[in-house]
Amino acid sequence: MVHRQTRAFYRLVDELKAAHPSLEIESCASGGARVDLEVMEHCDRVWASDDIDPTERQRI
């Protein structure tokens, strides 16, 4: 089930970007560093955390 959801997410991102070429999509691991390599092929940026404080981000 999880694999199907992941594949559906990739399809959704690809379809949105195809329909809106200037759209940029970011992904976030919410601090858990749970980014799979394939998501980097579909998203424009991947963040290790949703924390935007630069001093906090140094530790991540």
ChimeraX attribute file (.defattr): number of C-alpha atoms within 10 A of each C-alpha:
attribute: neighborCount
match mode: 1-to-1
recipient: residues
	/A:1	5
	/A:2	7
	/A:3	8
	/A:4	9
	/A:5	10
	/A:6	13
	/A:7	11
	/A:8	12
	/A:9	14
	/A:10	17
	/A:11	13
	/A:12	13
	/A:13	17
	/A:14	16
	/A:15	12
	/A:16	14
	/A:17	16
	/A:18	11
	/A:19	10
	/A:20	10
	/A:21	9
	/A:22	8
	/A:23	12
	/A:24	12
	/A:25	14
	/A:26	13
	/A:27	17
	/A:28	16
	/A:29	14
	/A:30	13
	/A:31	13
	/A:32	10
	/A:33	13
	/A:34	11
	/A:35	15
	/A:36	9
	/A:37	8
	/A:38	10
	/A:39	18
	/A:40	13
	/A:41	11
	/A:42	19
	/A:43	16
	/A:44	12
	/A:45	13
	/A:46	16
	/A:47	16
	/A:48	16
	/A:49	17
	/A:50	12
	/A:51	14
	/A:52	9
	/A:53	8
	/A:54	8
	/A:55	9
	/A:56	10
	/A:57	14
	/A:58	7
	/A:59	6
	/A:60	11
